[in-house]
Amino acid sequence: MTTNVHDNPIKLCKQKPSFAVELAGDILNLPIPDYDEVVPYSESGTDIEVRDLNADNVVVCKKDDSNQLGIIIEIQRGKDDDKLFSWPTYQANFRHRLQAPVALIVVCPVPSVAAWAAEPIRIGQPGSAFRMQVLSPANYPKLFDNSEKGELAEQMVLGTLVHERAEDIERLLSTAQAELEPLPAAIAKRYTQYMLGQLSEHPRSILEALMQQETYPFQSELLAEREARGESNALLIIIESRGLALSEEQRRKIENCRDLSELNSWLKLAAIAPSVKAIIG
């Protein structure tokens, strides 16, 4: 099962496909061929003769409708020996499909996982081994200077995950929040949600404290939404622990409620009410 920690960094690439090119060219200094556009590409690396394989994110640099370079972005937070077999397959399958070079980049926020992912994979061909391009706290830049145009938003948002254990994480979070300010409110809100979802408890609490100090219109709304989700989850736990019958319609009503006063009223009834209907009407 995927999680916000896994999915949110990938959503940055889906929101802005050229972000994958920034990671490859600007941060890893990989050679990028001349191209006209960067387009999303199917994450499925399945051929009819192999089992289902899906990378996290794939983009293609194109010029005059010709594929110039494929870039695969993977997020890896723990060691998984199955990846030692699937990663070379991703690269080979997409290279065959695109008829173009393919780079596979693995983002590893945990240093020990980054070291593991950087080890050569013995693929059985004498004299050769497969290596991933790895982004980790060791080589992912800490960005403290704002572009004032939001141009570094994706790099900074991902940077808060990669460097979430850094001593200067508060400064990184503050800079990232400032970088979001010039963006359309909907995108800035979405990227803030990504950070809240991907960060562990300590840096997330720092970000929430920063949000309470800022004046961006969506900050208080986001915090209220998170509090409401916490209340609705608590209510569902009480209902399920008491063994009360809960219909899908009632579950959706609870999950979708963002009125904190109403949720608090329901929580007070949850311990004693004989049915869910008696709690939420």
Buried (B, 14 or more C-beta within 10 A) or exposed (E): EEEBBBBBBBBBBBBBBBBBBBBBBBBBEBEBEEBEEBEEBEBBBBEEEEEEBEBBBBBBBBEEEEBBBBBBBBBBBEBEEEBBEBBBBBBBBBBEBBEBBBBBBBBBBBEEBBBBBBEEBEEEEEEEEBEBBBBBBEEBBBBEEBBEEBEBBBBBBBBBBBBBEBEEBBEBBBBBBBBBBBBEEEBBBBBBBBBBBBBEEEBBEBBBEBBEEBEBEBBEEBBEBBEBBEBBEBBBEBBEEEEBEBEEEBBEBBBEBBEEEBBEEBBEBBEEBEEBEEBBE
